[in-house]
Amino acid sequence: MPEWLSGFGDPMTVPWEVLVFRLVEALVLGAGVAGIYRLTRQPANVTPTFPATLVLLSVLIAIVTQVIGNNAARAFSLVGTLSIVRFRTAVRDTKDTAFVIFAVVMGMAIGAGQSVVACCGMLAVGVAAGLFRDRVARPLSAGREMVLLVRIGWSPDLESRINDILWKYTGKIETMSLSTARNGSAMEISFRIQLPEDASLTRLLGELTRLEGVQYVDLRPESQEG
């Protein structure tokens, strides 16, 4: 047999029927991981290509697990090779990272022939993801206490001008914290404010951002703070 065909006669290779079954199973469970991801995440938080990535990861890891088998040397060499490949874009949510690990574990379990473990893990993680699925955020509205964060450059009268604007729109102002930012070149001020029902949030933010020296403004319901 030619040397380049020797791999097809490797006695450690699993029968092709088993290999095909495992890869199909990895594809199905990978699709299940992607389905759980879509069902438990808000559409605004879903990157269009991410579910497909989860499916591909499950199949690829199943293939890698087949290649490794019980060969420790091969395992170390593959780990070194795969460490070169990494995501070039940062995962923006820690929950997305959990789903990446979920897909990898499913592929490993199927590649190792642990179908029962994979199915039980799919069920357990699916229940957990359902219990802690994304909640619909309440719309930003007036008529309740909110937290306002303003970052400003150093200016002797800018803080007083900010307070003047706030008193035009609010019935209550409480300074919560003061801190430096950008290596001491700016200051962040956190306010707790009470907005009446007829207050215009867009006008309030517009006036604040138009002030010379204001670098950043963030307004959110107090319940979302922290």
C-alpha positions as CSV (number, residue, x, y, z in Angstrom):
1,M,0.0,0.0,0.0
2,P,1.4,3.5,-0.9
3,E,2.6,5.5,2.1
4,W,0.1,8.2,1.5
5,L,-2.7,5.7,1.8
6,S,-1.4,4.2,5.1
7,G,-3.8,6.3,7.1
8,F,-6.8,4.5,5.6
9,G,-5.5,1.3,7.1
10,D,-4.9,2.6,10.6
11,P,-6.3,-0.1,13.0
12,M,-7.2,2.6,15.6
13,T,-9.6,4.4,13.2
14,V,-13.2,3.7,14.1
15,P,-15.5,2.0,11.6
16,W,-16.7,4.5,9.0
17,E,-20.4,3.8,9.9
18,V,-19.6,4.8,13.5
19,L,-17.8,7.9,12.3
20,V,-20.6,9.0,10.1
21,F,-23.1,8.4,12.8
22,R,-21.1,10.5,15.3
23,L,-20.6,13.4,12.9
24,V,-24.3,13.4,12.1
25,E,-25.1,13.3,15.9
26,A,-22.6,16.2,16.4
27,L,-24.4,18.2,13.7
28,V,-27.8,17.5,15.3
29,L,-26.7,18.4,18.8
30,G,-24.8,21.4,17.5
31,A,-28.0,22.6,15.9
32,G,-29.7,22.0,19.3
33,V,-27.1,24.2,20.9
34,A,-27.7,27.0,18.4
35,G,-31.5,26.6,18.9
36,I,-31.2,27.0,22.6
37,Y,-29.0,30.0,22.0
38,R,-31.6,31.6,19.8
39,L,-34.5,30.8,22.1
40,T,-32.9,32.2,25.2
41,R,-31.2,35.3,23.8
42,Q,-32.9,38.6,22.8
43,P,-32.7,39.2,19.1
44,A,-30.7,42.4,19.7
45,N,-28.0,40.4,21.4
46,V,-27.6,37.7,18.7
47,T,-24.8,38.1,16.1
48,P,-26.2,36.7,12.8
49,T,-23.3,34.3,12.3
50,F,-22.9,33.1,15.9
51,P,-25.5,30.2,15.8
52,A,-23.8,28.8,12.7
53,T,-20.5,29.0,14.5
54,L,-21.8,26.9,17.3
55,V,-22.9,24.2,14.9
56,L,-19.6,24.2,13.1
57,L,-17.7,24.0,16.4
58,S,-19.6,20.9,17.5
59,V,-18.8,19.1,14.3
60,L,-15.2,20.2,14.2
61,I,-14.5,19.2,17.8
62,A,-16.1,15.8,17.2
63,I,-13.7,15.3,14.3
64,V,-10.7,16.4,16.4
65,T,-11.7,14.0,19.1
66,Q,-11.8,11.2,16.6
67,V,-8.4,12.1,15.3
68,I,-6.9,12.2,18.9
69,G,-8.3,8.9,20.0
70,N,-6.2,7.5,22.8
71,N,-2.9,8.9,21.4
72,A,-1.5,11.3,24.0
73,A,1.2,12.6,21.7
74,R,-1.3,13.4,19.0
75,A,-3.5,15.2,21.6
76,F,-0.7,17.5,22.6
77,S,0.3,18.2,19.0
78,L,-3.3,19.1,18.1
79,V,-3.7,21.3,21.2
80,G,-0.6,23.2,20.1
81,T,-2.0,23.5,16.5
82,L,-5.5,24.6,17.6
83,S,-4.0,27.2,20.0
84,I,-2.9,29.2,16.9
85,V,-6.5,29.6,15.8
86,R,-8.5,32.0,17.9
87,F,-11.4,34.4,17.7
88,R,-10.3,37.7,16.1
89,T,-13.4,39.5,17.4
90,A,-14.0,39.7,21.2
91,V,-17.1,37.8,22.5
92,R,-19.2,40.7,23.7
93,D,-21.2,38.8,26.3
94,T,-20.0,36.2,28.8
95,K,-23.1,34.2,28.1
96,D,-21.9,33.8,24.5
97,T,-18.6,32.4,25.9
98,A,-20.6,29.8,27.8
99,F,-22.4,28.7,24.6
100,V,-19.0,28.4,22.8
101,I,-17.9,26.0,25.6
102,F,-21.3,24.3,25.4
103,A,-20.7,23.5,21.7
104,V,-17.1,22.4,22.3
105,V,-18.2,20.0,25.1
106,M,-21.0,18.5,22.9
107,G,-18.5,17.9,20.1
108,M,-16.0,16.2,22.5
109,A,-18.7,14.0,24.1
110,I,-20.0,12.8,20.7
111,G,-16.4,12.3,19.4
112,A,-15.6,10.2,22.4
113,G,-18.7,8.1,21.9
114,Q,-20.5,9.4,25.0
115,S,-23.9,10.0,23.5
116,V,-25.8,9.6,26.7
117,V,-23.5,12.2,28.4
118,A,-24.1,14.6,25.5
119,C,-27.9,14.2,25.5
120,C,-28.1,14.6,29.3
121,G,-25.8,17.6,29.1
122,M,-27.9,19.1,26.4
123,L,-31.0,18.7,28.5
124,A,-29.4,20.2,31.7
125,V,-27.9,23.2,29.9
126,G,-31.1,23.8,28.0
127,V,-33.1,24.0,31.3
128,A,-30.5,26.2,32.9
129,A,-30.4,28.5,29.8
130,G,-34.2,28.7,29.8
131,L,-34.3,29.6,33.5
132,F,-31.8,32.4,33.0
133,R,-32.8,33.5,29.5
134,D,-32.5,37.2,28.6
135,R,-35.3,39.4,29.9
136,V,-36.9,42.1,27.9
137,A,-35.5,45.4,29.1
138,R,-38.0,48.0,30.3
139,P,-38.1,51.0,28.0
140,L,-36.5,54.1,29.3
141,S,-39.3,56.3,30.5
142,A,-39.9,59.3,32.8
143,G,-41.8,59.3,36.0
144,R,-39.3,57.4,38.3
145,E,-35.9,57.7,39.8
146,M,-33.0,57.4,37.4
147,V,-29.2,57.4,37.6
148,L,-27.3,59.9,35.5
149,L,-23.6,59.6,34.9
150,V,-21.7,62.6,33.4
151,R,-18.0,62.7,32.5
152,I,-16.6,66.2,32.3
153,G,-13.3,67.8,31.7
154,W,-11.8,70.0,34.5
155,S,-13.7,73.2,34.6
156,P,-14.6,75.5,37.6
157,D,-18.2,76.2,36.6
158,L,-19.2,73.2,34.5
159,E,-20.7,71.3,37.4
160,S,-22.9,74.2,38.4
161,R,-24.1,74.6,34.8
162,I,-25.0,70.9,34.8
163,N,-27.0,71.3,37.9
164,D,-28.8,74.3,36.4
165,I,-29.9,72.1,33.5
166,L,-30.9,69.2,35.7
167,W,-33.2,71.4,37.9
168,K,-35.0,72.4,34.7
169,Y,-36.1,68.8,34.1
170,T,-36.1,67.2,37.5
171,G,-37.7,67.6,40.9
172,K,-35.0,65.9,42.8
173,I,-31.2,65.8,42.4
174,E,-28.8,63.8,44.6
175,T,-25.1,63.5,43.9
176,M,-24.1,59.9,44.5
177,S,-20.4,59.8,43.7
178,L,-17.4,61.6,42.3
179,S,-14.4,60.0,40.7
180,T,-11.6,60.8,38.3
181,A,-11.2,59.2,34.9
182,R,-8.7,59.1,32.1
183,N,-5.7,59.2,34.4
184,G,-7.0,62.2,36.2
185,S,-7.8,64.4,33.2
186,A,-11.5,64.1,33.6
187,M,-14.1,63.7,36.4
188,E,-17.2,61.5,36.5
189,I,-20.2,62.6,38.5
190,S,-23.1,60.2,39.3
191,F,-26.5,61.7,40.1
192,R,-29.8,60.2,41.3
193,I,-32.6,62.2,39.8
194,Q,-36.4,62.1,39.8
195,L,-38.0,62.8,36.5
196,P,-41.6,63.9,36.3
197,E,-44.0,62.3,33.8
198,D,-43.8,65.1,31.3
199,A,-40.0,65.4,31.3
200,S,-38.3,65.0,27.9
201,L,-35.4,62.7,28.2
202,T,-34.1,63.6,24.7
203,R,-34.0,67.3,25.5
204,L,-32.3,66.7,28.8
205,L,-29.6,64.6,27.2
206,G,-29.3,67.0,24.3
207,E,-28.7,70.0,26.5
208,L,-26.1,68.1,28.6
209,T,-24.2,66.8,25.6
210,R,-24.1,70.3,24.0
211,L,-22.3,71.8,27.0
212,E,-18.7,72.4,26.2
213,G,-16.5,70.1,28.3
214,V,-19.1,67.3,28.7
215,Q,-17.4,64.2,27.3
216,Y,-20.0,61.4,28.1
217,V,-23.6,61.2,29.4
218,D,-25.4,58.0,30.4
219,L,-29.0,57.9,31.8
220,R,-30.6,54.7,33.0
221,P,-33.3,53.5,35.4
222,E,-32.0,53.1,38.9
223,S,-33.1,49.4,38.9
224,Q,-30.5,48.8,36.1
225,E,-27.6,50.4,38.0
226,G,-24.8,48.0,38.9
